[in-house]
């Protein structure tokens, strides 16, 4: 990747994606799912049902790039039932690639919810 990850939007695509899809199939999933311009500086992360493969799709200057990571052992944490794209930051991307499930982190409790 040659993108500056501090300056791009990072989106986790909800649910599970057919990992046989390549650039055209993944971009059509995004086209149907959201109104985001795919040629803007964003990366989109997809996960397969087995949770062993992640694919990242992004536009770079004059064409789409597709990055894939396939685990030999273990699984990636991934939310299976969300409806909308989830915006994550670079720190959460690093946690995801390390296998740490930040989606299950403790949520803040506000005083009105506690009592």
Steps between C-alpha positions, in 0.01 A plus 500: 500500500629842411216692664550722801259322733481807723322694225254246359161376614508138615173311460412149616237351269235328715419131493689244300614535140560230241880497486495369144411855396779712361516874430190524280281288729613675818451846352147401391425394860605847613304668222184325619572555870599864530513841335874551551712589197726199458770713339544714810788418735328225700570137570228239530555182699309179419497173692403152391262269687787282623658817650839381371524748212491879496502701179563873479390695194611855427547741212852624434551776240400308188352168605371275774736304721407183682689377804433163661609333822423133556570344838654158524361456849245685716232742382447873467248666730210630292145621568256280310169681512546876471307684229718803424863560422699544817762770510808391690824682570857395426552366854200269463627388159828395663308318776288322238806384307648372830180307576382711793121534516438869566132456405445331837680761706323640804265784412488812718226513762336833563361590842137493381551143368668379817227578752 
